[in-house]
Amino acid sequence: MAISVGLNTAMRALLTQQAAMDVTSHNVANLNTIGYTRQRAHLEAVSPVGMPPVGGGVEIQSVERVRDLFMDLQLRMESSAEGSFRVQADSLALAEVSLGEPNEGGIRQLMSSFFNAWRDLANAPEESAARQAVIQTGSSFSLAAQRVDRTFNALRDDANDRVALLVDEVNTIGSEIAALNSQIMTLRVTGDAASDLTDRRDLALDRLAQISDIHYVERDNGTVDIYIAGRALVSGNVSNQLYVDPDIANSNYFDVKWTADNSLAQFSSGEIQGLLIQRDTDLPSRIADFNTFVAQIVTDVNAVHAAGFGADGIATGNNFFSGTDATDVLVDAAIVAAPTLLAAATLPAAPGDSSNAHAIADLQFAQNLSAGTQSYEAFYGGLVTTLGTDARDTRAVAESQQLLLAQIDGFRQSVSGVNLDEEMVQMVQYQRAYEAASQIIRKIDEMLDQLINRTI
C-alpha cells in the first residue's frame, strides 16, 4: 500500500472526528433549547482501496436525530385529551366561583335572607323598616341572580372568542409546517437530514396536538401530512385553512369551517373541542337550570303577592318582581318607590294582618320544583353540588392527564434530550480518535522523511 493512501486515511479520520466533535458541540450548545433533539453522527468504514485491498478509513455516513416516534405519537394523542379536559376544568372552576358558595354573598344566603325578611315583616307588618328590609333583600337576591347569569354567559362568550383565536393559531401552525415541509424536502434531496428544521416542525406538531386531535403521516421525502377528522390540514407544502362563521341559530356563536368548501370542521378532542363543549353543551345546561330556579321563585312570589293587600288595604294585583328569570329579575319599580304596596295581608282594610307575608315566607320550603319534589334550596343545592362535583372530577382528570404527559415526556427526553455526561463521553472518544489519527500522520511523516532524506 502506498504511504499516501495511509496518509489520506489518517486525514479522513481527522476530518471525520472533527465533524463528529462539531455535532457534540451542537448538542451541548442546545442543552436548554426547547424542542431540540440531540443528534448523533453515524460513522462508517470506507470501502477498501488499492492492492492489496486495505480499508480507506472512516467517514460520517449520516447525522440523525435520536428520536422515539412512538413516544411522539403517544404524547400527542394524550395532549389532545389533556387540552380538552384542561379548558373544561378552567371554565367549570370559574362557573363555580361565580355562585359564591358557601360565602355570605352567595345565592343560598341571599335567598334565605329574602324569605327571612318576609318573616320579619309578618311579625311587624306596620313597620316601614321591615318593608324596606324585604325590598333590600329582594334587590340583593335579584342583582346576585343577574350577576351569576351574566358570568355564565360571559364564560360562553369567552369560550367563543378563544375558539376564534385557536382557529387562527391552527392556521398559523399549518402554514408554518407547510413551509417547513418544503424546506426539509429540499434539504433532504441534497443529503442534509434537516434535523433542526425537523425539530421546529415537531415542536409545532406538539402544540397543534394540544389544540385539536390530529392524525399525521410522514412521507418518504421528509414531509408530514396532517389530518383533522380525515380532512387534510397540511398536505406536503400546501396548508388548508379554517375560518369561523357566526351561527344565527346559536346566538351568533362561531362555527368552525373549512375555507375550501365551507363545510363544518369536526373535532373530537383538544382545546377547541373542550371550549365547544363548554360553550354549547355544559354552560347552556347550567344556565337553563339556574334560570328555572330563579323563574320559579319569581313566579311563586308574584302569584302570592298579587293576591294580597298592601298597607292601605286596597292595592291588589301587584307583582313583587319584574322580569321572568335570572336574565332580568328585579324588584318591581312601583314597590321600590312605594313600600306600602308590599302585600303583607290577605284581607282588605286589615292593617295588622300578616298572613300573606307568612305565605310568601313559607314558599321557601314548598316543593314547587322538579315536578313538585324539590324546594328552592334543594334544587339549588343540587345545582351547586353537581357543578362542584363536575369541576372537581374534570380537574382531577386534567391533572391525571398532565401527570401522564409529564411521564411520557420524561421518557421522550431520556431518549431525545441532551445528556451532558453522555456528550462528554462522546467528546472524549472523538478527542482520543483525533489524537490517534494525528499520531499516525506524525509517524507517516517520519517514514516519508526517512525515505526521502535519509535513504542513501
Backbone torsions as a table, in degrees:
resi	resn	phi	psi	omega
1	MET	NA	135.2	178.6
2	ALA	-67.0	147.3	178.5
3	ILE	-61.0	-32.6	-178.9
4	SER	-62.5	-32.1	178.3
5	VAL	-64.9	-45.1	177.3
6	GLY	-62.2	-37.8	178.7
7	LEU	-65.0	-42.8	177.2
8	ASN	-63.5	-38.9	178.8
9	THR	-61.5	-44.9	179.9
10	ALA	-66.4	-39.4	178.4
11	MET	-63.2	-42.3	177.9
12	ARG	-61.6	-37.1	178.3
13	ALA	-64.1	-42.2	178.4
14	LEU	-59.7	-49.2	-177.5
15	LEU	-64.3	-39.3	-179.4
16	THR	-66.6	-45.9	-179.6
17	GLN	-66.0	-34.7	177.1
18	GLN	-65.5	-43.2	178.5
19	ALA	-64.5	-40.0	177.6
20	ALA	-64.1	-37.5	176.1
21	MET	-63.9	-35.5	177.4
22	ASP	-62.9	-37.7	177.8
23	VAL	-63.9	-43.8	178.0
24	THR	-62.6	-41.5	178.7
25	SER	-61.8	-38.9	178.2
26	HIS	-63.1	-40.2	177.6
27	ASN	-62.4	-48.2	-177.8
28	VAL	-63.0	-40.7	-179.5
29	ALA	-61.8	-28.9	-177.4
30	ASN	-103.7	26.2	-179.7
31	LEU	-53.9	-40.5	-176.2
32	ASN	-106.5	15.0	179.2
33	THR	-81.3	120.2	-179.2
34	ILE	-65.4	130.6	177.5
35	GLY	86.3	-2.7	-178.1
36	TYR	-75.0	139.6	176.4
37	THR	-111.8	128.1	-178.8
38	ARG	-62.5	148.5	-176.5
39	GLN	-115.3	152.1	178.6
40	ARG	-131.7	134.9	175.0
41	ALA	-86.8	122.3	178.8
42	HIS	-93.9	113.7	-177.9
43	LEU	-90.6	147.0	-177.3
44	GLU	-142.0	139.0	178.5
45	ALA	-69.0	140.9	177.7
46	VAL	-83.0	139.8	-177.1
47	SER	-58.7	148.3	-179.6
48	PRO	-57.9	148.2	177.4
49	VAL	-132.0	156.2	174.5
50	GLY	75.5	-179.1	177.8
51	MET	-129.5	125.3	-1.9
52	PRO	-68.6	155.8	-177.0
53	PRO	-66.4	120.4	177.6
54	VAL	-125.3	140.3	-179.1
55	GLY	-52.9	143.1	-177.5
56	GLY	-90.4	11.1	176.8
57	GLY	103.7	-139.8	-173.0
58	VAL	-137.1	153.0	173.2
59	GLU	-150.6	162.2	177.4
60	ILE	-81.8	114.6	-179.7
61	GLN	-74.8	-38.1	177.7
62	SER	-165.9	159.6	170.8
63	VAL	-118.5	114.3	-173.0
64	GLU	-124.9	154.8	174.5
65	ARG	-75.8	143.9	175.2
66	VAL	-93.5	100.7	-170.5
67	ARG	-138.6	140.0	175.3
68	ASP	-103.4	104.0	-175.3
69	LEU	-65.3	-31.3	178.7
70	PHE	-66.2	-40.8	177.7
71	MET	-63.9	-38.0	176.3
72	ASP	-60.0	-46.2	-179.4
73	LEU	-61.8	-45.6	-179.7
74	GLN	-63.5	-43.7	-178.6
75	LEU	-61.5	-43.1	-177.4
76	ARG	-71.7	-35.1	175.4
77	MET	-62.9	-45.8	-179.1
78	GLU	-72.5	-27.8	177.8
79	SER	-63.0	-38.5	178.9
80	SER	-62.7	-45.3	178.5
81	ALA	-64.2	-43.0	179.9
82	GLU	-61.9	-41.4	179.8
83	GLY	-62.1	-41.8	179.3
84	SER	-64.2	-49.7	-178.6
85	PHE	-67.0	-34.8	-177.6
86	ARG	-64.7	-47.4	-178.4
87	VAL	-69.0	-33.4	176.4
88	GLN	-67.1	-41.3	179.9
89	ALA	-63.7	-40.7	178.8
90	ASP	-63.2	-42.9	-179.8
91	SER	-65.1	-44.7	179.9
92	LEU	-64.9	-36.8	178.5
93	ALA	-63.1	-42.0	178.7
94	LEU	-67.8	-37.8	177.2
95	ALA	-63.9	-39.8	179.2
96	GLU	-64.3	-42.6	179.3
97	VAL	-62.8	-36.1	-175.8
98	SER	-63.8	-26.2	178.8
99	LEU	-72.2	-21.6	176.6
100	GLY	68.4	23.4	-179.2
101	GLU	-95.6	141.7	1.7
102	PRO	-99.8	39.7	-178.4
103	ASN	-73.2	167.4	-178.3
104	GLU	-63.6	-30.5	-179.6
105	GLY	-85.7	9.1	-179.0
106	GLY	-75.6	163.7	-177.4
107	ILE	-59.9	-41.7	-177.9
108	ARG	-60.4	-46.8	-179.2
109	GLN	-66.6	-40.1	180.0
110	LEU	-67.9	-36.9	177.0
111	MET	-65.1	-43.8	178.4
112	SER	-62.7	-41.5	178.7
113	SER	-61.8	-37.9	179.7
114	PHE	-63.1	-49.9	-178.6
115	PHE	-70.4	-33.2	175.6
116	ASN	-65.1	-32.6	177.3
117	ALA	-64.9	-35.1	175.6
118	TRP	-67.3	-34.7	176.3
119	ARG	-66.7	-39.9	177.2
120	ASP	-63.9	-38.2	177.5
121	LEU	-66.3	-35.7	178.2
122	ALA	-63.8	-30.7	178.9
123	ASN	-79.8	-21.1	-179.6
124	ALA	-145.2	67.2	-173.1
125	PRO	-64.4	-16.4	-177.2
126	GLU	-97.1	-2.9	-178.0
127	GLU	-89.1	128.0	-178.7
128	SER	-67.8	-30.9	-179.7
129	ALA	-63.5	-38.1	179.1
130	ALA	-67.1	-36.8	177.7
131	ARG	-67.2	-41.3	178.0
132	GLN	-63.6	-35.7	179.4
133	ALA	-64.3	-39.5	178.0
134	VAL	-62.7	-45.5	-179.5
135	ILE	-64.0	-42.3	-178.4
136	GLN	-64.5	-46.7	-179.2
137	THR	-68.6	-33.6	176.0
138	GLY	-65.0	-40.2	177.7
139	SER	-66.4	-40.9	179.7
140	SER	-62.3	-43.3	178.4
141	PHE	-64.2	-43.2	-178.3
142	SER	-62.9	-46.5	-178.5
143	LEU	-65.7	-37.6	178.1
144	ALA	-65.9	-40.0	178.4
145	ALA	-63.3	-42.7	177.6
146	GLN	-64.2	-38.3	-179.7
147	ARG	-63.3	-44.5	178.9
148	VAL	-61.4	-44.1	179.7
149	ASP	-62.5	-42.5	178.9
150	ARG	-63.6	-41.0	-178.9
151	THR	-64.8	-44.9	178.9
152	PHE	-59.9	-43.6	179.9
153	ASN	-71.2	-31.8	175.7
154	ALA	-65.3	-35.1	176.1
155	LEU	-64.9	-37.1	175.2
156	ARG	-65.4	-43.9	178.7
157	ASP	-61.9	-41.5	179.8
158	ASP	-63.8	-43.1	177.8
159	ALA	-60.2	-40.7	179.2
160	ASN	-63.0	-45.2	179.2
161	ASP	-63.1	-39.1	-179.3
162	ARG	-69.0	-32.9	175.3
163	VAL	-60.0	-44.9	179.5
164	ALA	-61.6	-41.8	179.4
165	LEU	-65.1	-40.3	-179.7
166	LEU	-68.5	-34.9	176.4
167	VAL	-63.3	-41.6	175.6
168	ASP	-60.8	-40.2	-179.7
169	GLU	-67.0	-39.7	177.3
170	VAL	-59.8	-44.2	179.3
171	ASN	-63.0	-40.7	179.5
172	THR	-64.3	-45.6	179.5
173	ILE	-64.9	-41.5	178.9
174	GLY	-59.8	-43.5	178.2
175	SER	-64.9	-39.1	179.3
176	GLU	-64.1	-44.1	-179.5
177	ILE	-66.6	-38.8	177.9
178	ALA	-61.7	-42.0	178.3
179	ALA	-66.3	-40.5	177.9
180	LEU	-65.6	-37.9	176.2
181	ASN	-55.7	-44.8	-178.7
182	SER	-63.1	-44.7	-179.7
183	GLN	-66.5	-42.5	-178.9
184	ILE	-64.8	-42.9	179.9
185	MET	-61.3	-41.1	179.4
186	THR	-64.1	-43.3	-179.1
187	LEU	-70.3	-36.1	179.9
188	ARG	-61.6	-34.1	179.9
189	VAL	-62.5	-32.9	-179.3
190	THR	-84.0	-2.2	-178.6
191	GLY	95.4	-2.5	178.0
192	ASP	-81.7	129.7	-179.1
193	ALA	-71.9	-13.2	-180.0
194	ALA	52.7	45.6	-173.6
195	SER	-62.9	-44.3	-176.9
196	ASP	-68.0	-37.6	176.0
197	LEU	-66.2	-37.2	177.9
198	THR	-65.9	-35.8	174.9
199	ASP	-60.7	-43.8	178.7
200	ARG	-61.2	-40.1	179.8
201	ARG	-67.5	-40.8	178.7
202	ASP	-63.6	-38.7	178.0
203	LEU	-63.7	-40.0	176.9
204	ALA	-65.8	-39.0	177.5
205	LEU	-63.2	-39.1	178.5
206	ASP	-59.1	-45.5	-179.7
207	ARG	-68.4	-40.6	179.7
208	LEU	-61.5	-36.4	179.6
209	ALA	-66.4	-28.1	175.4
210	GLN	-70.2	-35.7	-175.1
211	ILE	-77.5	-39.9	-175.2
212	SER	-147.9	152.1	171.7
213	ASP	-69.2	130.0	-177.4
214	ILE	-131.5	155.9	170.2
215	HIS	-124.4	134.4	-177.5
216	TYR	-136.7	152.5	-178.5
217	VAL	-134.1	126.6	177.0
218	GLU	-92.6	126.2	-177.5
219	ARG	-87.6	164.6	-178.6
220	ASP	-63.1	-27.0	-179.4
221	ASN	-82.7	3.8	177.0
222	GLY	96.7	-9.4	179.3
223	THR	-81.0	161.0	178.0
224	VAL	-124.0	127.7	173.3
225	ASP	-98.5	136.8	-175.4
226	ILE	-122.1	136.4	-177.6
227	TYR	-126.2	142.6	171.4
228	ILE	-119.8	114.3	-178.3
229	ALA	50.7	43.0	176.1
230	GLY	84.2	-8.6	177.8
231	ARG	-97.9	137.4	-177.3
232	ALA	-75.5	119.0	170.8
233	LEU	-84.6	-40.7	176.8
234	VAL	-132.1	129.8	175.1
235	SER	-132.8	106.3	-176.2
236	GLY	63.3	-121.3	179.2
237	ASN	-102.3	19.8	179.6
238	VAL	-113.1	130.0	177.8
239	SER	-111.2	124.5	175.8
240	ASN	-91.7	135.0	-170.7
241	GLN	-97.6	153.9	171.4
242	LEU	-110.1	160.4	173.1
243	TYR	-148.7	164.3	179.0
244	VAL	-106.8	139.6	-176.0
245	ASP	-131.6	120.7	-179.7
246	PRO	-59.9	134.8	179.9
247	ASP	-105.4	109.9	-178.2
248	ILE	-59.2	-35.4	-178.3
249	ALA	-72.8	-10.5	-178.5
250	ASN	-126.9	50.8	176.5
251	SER	55.9	31.6	-179.0
252	ASN	62.7	18.7	172.7
253	TYR	-71.9	156.8	-170.3
254	PHE	-79.0	135.4	160.8
255	ASP	-93.3	146.5	176.2
256	VAL	-99.8	124.0	-175.2
257	LYS	-130.8	160.0	174.4
258	TRP	-84.0	132.5	-179.4
259	THR	-63.1	-33.6	-173.7
260	ALA	-60.4	-42.6	-175.1
261	ASP	-138.3	10.2	177.7
262	ASN	63.0	19.4	177.6
263	SER	-82.8	153.5	-179.8
264	LEU	-67.0	135.3	173.5
265	ALA	-83.1	137.9	-177.4
266	GLN	-105.7	136.1	178.0
267	PHE	-130.5	140.8	178.1
268	SER	-119.7	-6.7	180.0
269	SER	-163.8	179.4	179.3
270	GLY	92.7	172.2	-176.3
271	GLU	-61.0	-40.2	179.9
272	ILE	-60.7	-45.9	-179.9
273	GLN	-63.5	-41.2	178.0
274	GLY	-60.3	-41.5	178.8
275	LEU	-67.6	-39.5	178.5
276	LEU	-64.6	-38.0	176.7
277	ILE	-62.0	-46.0	-179.7
278	GLN	-65.2	-43.2	-175.2
279	ARG	-69.3	-42.0	-169.4
280	ASP	-105.5	-15.3	-175.4
281	THR	-124.6	-60.5	-172.0
282	ASP	-67.7	-58.6	-176.8
283	LEU	-63.4	-42.9	176.6
284	PRO	-57.5	-37.5	178.5
285	SER	-64.6	-42.4	-179.7
286	ARG	-70.6	-36.8	176.7
287	ILE	-62.7	-42.7	179.7
288	ALA	-62.7	-42.6	178.8
289	ASP	-64.3	-42.4	-179.4
290	PHE	-65.9	-39.9	178.4
291	ASN	-67.7	-33.8	175.0
292	THR	-61.0	-44.3	179.0
293	PHE	-61.4	-49.9	-178.3
294	VAL	-68.5	-41.7	-179.1
295	ALA	-61.3	-36.0	179.6
296	GLN	-67.3	-40.7	177.1
297	ILE	-62.6	-46.2	179.7
298	VAL	-59.0	-47.2	-177.7
299	THR	-63.5	-46.7	-176.1
300	ASP	-68.0	-46.0	-179.1
301	VAL	-63.8	-43.4	-179.5
302	ASN	-63.6	-38.8	-178.6
303	ALA	-63.6	-45.2	-179.6
304	VAL	-71.2	-41.3	-177.7
305	HIS	-63.9	-42.1	-177.5
306	ALA	-64.9	-21.7	-179.9
307	ALA	-86.3	-7.4	-176.3
308	GLY	-97.5	-173.6	-177.2
309	PHE	-125.1	145.5	179.0
310	GLY	-80.5	-172.2	-177.0
311	ALA	-65.3	-25.4	179.5
312	ASP	-81.1	-5.9	177.4
313	GLY	76.5	4.1	-175.8
314	ILE	-118.7	-45.8	-171.5
315	ALA	-62.0	129.6	177.2
316	THR	-140.7	166.8	174.9
317	GLY	78.1	11.4	-179.6
318	ASN	-89.4	132.5	171.7
319	ASN	-78.0	144.3	175.0
320	PHE	-78.9	-43.4	179.6
321	PHE	-102.5	144.3	164.2
322	SER	-99.3	163.1	-176.7
323	GLY	86.3	178.2	-175.0
324	THR	-122.2	-31.0	-178.2
325	ASP	-152.4	-160.1	-174.4
326	ALA	-66.5	-17.7	-178.4
327	THR	-70.8	-29.0	-173.4
328	ASP	-144.3	12.4	-176.7
329	VAL	-64.6	135.8	175.3
330	LEU	-153.3	159.5	170.4
331	VAL	-70.5	134.0	-176.0
332	ASP	-54.3	135.4	-175.4
333	ALA	-61.3	-33.7	-179.2
334	ALA	-65.4	-38.0	179.7
335	ILE	-72.1	-37.2	176.7
336	VAL	-61.3	-40.7	-179.4
337	ALA	-73.5	-30.7	-177.3
338	ALA	-136.2	87.7	-178.9
339	PRO	-58.1	-19.8	179.1
340	THR	-65.6	-15.8	179.2
341	LEU	-75.8	-10.2	176.2
342	LEU	-58.1	124.6	-174.4
343	ALA	-89.6	84.9	178.4
344	ALA	-85.4	-18.2	-174.4
345	ALA	-107.2	154.6	173.1
346	THR	-106.3	-5.2	179.7
347	LEU	-115.8	142.1	177.1
348	PRO	-73.4	150.6	175.4
349	ALA	52.1	44.0	178.5
350	ALA	-134.0	81.0	-173.6
351	PRO	-55.9	-31.0	-177.7
352	GLY	-89.5	-2.6	-178.1
353	ASP	-73.1	130.9	-179.5
354	SER	-131.5	18.2	-175.5
355	SER	-65.9	-31.3	179.0
356	ASN	-71.0	-36.5	175.9
357	ALA	-63.1	-39.8	175.5
358	HIS	-62.0	-40.9	-178.3
359	ALA	-64.0	-40.6	178.8
360	ILE	-68.3	-41.5	178.5
361	ALA	-61.5	-36.1	-178.7
362	ASP	-71.1	-15.7	176.9
363	LEU	-60.6	-25.2	-178.0
364	GLN	-54.9	-32.6	-175.5
365	PHE	-108.8	2.9	178.6
366	ALA	-72.5	143.4	-179.7
367	GLN	-93.7	81.3	-175.6
368	ASN	-107.5	3.0	-179.6
369	LEU	-115.7	162.3	-179.8
370	SER	53.2	53.9	178.1
371	ALA	57.5	41.6	175.6
372	GLY	75.8	25.9	-178.7
373	THR	-115.7	-9.1	-176.1
374	GLN	-137.1	143.7	172.3
375	SER	-81.4	172.8	177.8
376	TYR	-57.4	-47.0	-175.4
377	GLU	-65.9	-39.8	179.6
378	ALA	-66.1	-42.3	-179.9
379	PHE	-65.0	-47.3	-179.5
380	TYR	-65.9	-38.4	177.4
381	GLY	-60.5	-39.1	176.6
382	GLY	-64.8	-38.6	177.8
383	LEU	-62.2	-46.1	-179.3
384	VAL	-65.3	-43.9	-178.3
385	THR	-63.9	-43.4	179.6
386	THR	-62.4	-44.4	179.3
387	LEU	-63.3	-44.4	179.6
388	GLY	-63.3	-42.3	179.6
389	THR	-65.2	-44.4	179.3
390	ASP	-63.9	-41.2	178.8
391	ALA	-62.7	-43.8	179.9
392	ARG	-64.7	-47.3	-176.8
393	ASP	-66.0	-41.5	-179.8
394	THR	-66.5	-39.8	177.3
395	ARG	-64.0	-39.7	179.1
396	ALA	-62.9	-41.9	178.9
397	VAL	-66.0	-41.7	179.1
398	ALA	-61.5	-43.6	179.5
399	GLU	-66.7	-36.4	176.7
400	SER	-63.4	-41.8	177.6
401	GLN	-63.8	-37.9	179.8
402	GLN	-65.9	-38.8	176.7
403	LEU	-65.0	-41.1	178.0
404	LEU	-62.8	-42.6	178.4
405	LEU	-62.4	-41.9	179.6
406	ALA	-62.2	-38.7	179.3
407	GLN	-66.6	-46.1	179.4
408	ILE	-63.8	-42.2	179.5
409	ASP	-64.3	-34.4	176.5
410	GLY	-62.6	-42.5	176.2
411	PHE	-62.9	-42.5	-178.5
412	ARG	-64.5	-41.8	179.7
413	GLN	-66.6	-32.2	178.5
414	SER	-64.8	-25.0	177.6
415	VAL	-92.5	-46.7	-169.8
416	SER	-99.0	-20.5	-176.6
417	GLY	-74.2	157.4	179.2
418	VAL	-79.7	125.9	176.4
419	ASN	-110.5	115.3	-174.6
420	LEU	-60.8	-39.1	179.3
421	ASP	-60.4	-45.2	-179.7
422	GLU	-65.6	-39.1	179.6
423	GLU	-66.4	-36.6	178.5
424	MET	-65.3	-38.2	177.0
425	VAL	-62.7	-46.3	178.3
426	GLN	-59.6	-41.2	-178.4
427	MET	-61.8	-43.4	179.6
428	VAL	-64.3	-40.9	179.1
429	GLN	-61.0	-46.5	-180.0
430	TYR	-65.9	-37.1	179.3
431	GLN	-63.7	-45.4	-179.0
432	ARG	-64.4	-40.6	178.7
433	ALA	-65.0	-38.0	178.2
434	TYR	-64.2	-44.2	179.6
435	GLU	-63.3	-39.4	179.5
436	ALA	-64.6	-42.2	178.1
437	ALA	-63.3	-36.2	177.6
438	SER	-63.8	-39.8	178.3
439	GLN	-63.7	-38.8	178.5
440	ILE	-62.7	-44.2	178.9
441	ILE	-62.0	-38.4	179.1
442	ARG	-64.0	-43.0	-179.6
443	LYS	-67.4	-39.8	177.3
444	ILE	-63.4	-37.5	177.4
445	ASP	-61.7	-41.4	178.1
446	GLU	-64.7	-38.4	178.5
447	MET	-64.1	-42.4	178.7
448	LEU	-64.6	-39.6	178.4
449	ASP	-63.6	-41.6	178.5
450	GLN	-63.8	-41.6	-176.9
451	LEU	-70.2	-41.1	-173.4
452	ILE	-87.1	-42.4	-170.4
453	ASN	-101.1	-18.9	-172.2
454	ARG	-119.1	0.0	178.8
455	THR	-90.3	125.3	-177.8
456	ILE	-95.9	NA	NA
